[in-house]
Amino acid sequence: MEEESKQPQKKLSSFSDLGQLLTDSERKQLNPEVKKRDHDGKNKTVRISLDSKGRKGKAVTLVEGLQHNPTTLDEIARILKQYCGAGGTVKEGKIEIQGDQRERVAEKLREMNYVVKK
């Protein structure tokens, strides 16, 4: 039988302690730096409205006036949907969020430096 090393074993009390067992290169490999992109509205004006036309009476919150490329619009829509906990889509340069989410959408867009008009 092989002789085990006589180092005292440290008891781990949390998952963060587990990271101490790894070398720096192993930690970087497990946790690649994710670039989180912040959106800066640069004080551009957007309009928020509630619409239910052509939706069998179901209300959706519309965000109009965002002049971005489709990729950026999709990303902003994803942020708003997550924040509101609702579904939604991007159609014809407008973001649609399901339900009456005007207050929450306005709050999040103000955090992103947009000027919101209702």
N, C-alpha and C positions, 0 to 999 in steps of 0.2 A: 504494500500500500504506500502511495506517495505521501510524503510529509507535507502537511498544509502549512502555509505561511502563518507566522505567529502575530500578525497584525490584528489589533482589536477591531472587531466589526462595529461600524457605526450604524445605529438604528435610524432608519429613515422615518421622518414624521409627516412628510408631505411629498407631493409629486415634484415640487420645485427642488427638493433635496436630491431627487433622482438625477437632475441635470448636473449636479456637482460631480457625478461619477464619470461624465463624458469629458473628453478633451475639447479644447476650443474649436478645432476643425470639425469635430463630430457635431457639436452644437450648431455651428453655422450651417452644416449640411441638413440638419433636421428642421431648423427654423430659418428658411431663406427670408431675407428682408422683403416685405411686401410694400410696394409703393402705394400709399393711399392717396388718392387724388382728391384734393379739395376743390370745390367749385367756387369761383368768385364771380358773383353777379355784377360786380363793378357798377353798382347803383343803376342797373338797367331796370326799366319798368316792365312788369308782367301783370296781366289781368287774370283774376280768378272769378269763375262764375259757376253756377249750378245749372245743369241742363238735363232734361228728361225727354226731349223730343226724339221720336223714332226709337225709343228704347223700352217700349211697353210699360211706361210709367216708372221705370227704374231711374233713379237720379245718379248722375255722375258729376264730379267736380272737374271743370275744365281749366287748364292752365295755358294761357295764350300769350304770345309776345316773346317767347324764348327764341332767339335767333342764333341757333347753334347748329352744328352738323348733326346728322342722325345718330351717330355714336354717342355724342355728348347728351343728346336728348334722351336716349335710352338709359344712359347712366343716371341722369337726373330723375327720370321716371322711376328707376329702380330704388333710388334713395327715398323718394317720396312714398312709394308703395310700402317700403319697409317701415318707414316712420309712422305711417297711418295704419299699418296692419291690414291693408286692403289690396285688392287686385287692381289692375289698370293696364293701359296700353298707350302707345304713341300713334296718333293718326293725323295725317296732313299737317305735321308740324305742331300739333297740339298734344298735350299730355292729358289723358283721361284717367281719373282715379275713381273707383267705384264708391258710391255713397256720397253723402254730404260731408265732405272732409275739408271744407273751406278754411276753417280756423286752423286746423293742424297744418295744412299745406302752406297757408300764409306764414305761420310761425316758422316752419322749416326753411321756406324761401328767404325770409328775413335774416335767418342765421347765415344763409349763403350770400348775403349782401345784395339781394334784389329788392327793389322798391315795389311793393305790392299794392295794387288797386283792385277793389272789389266791384 
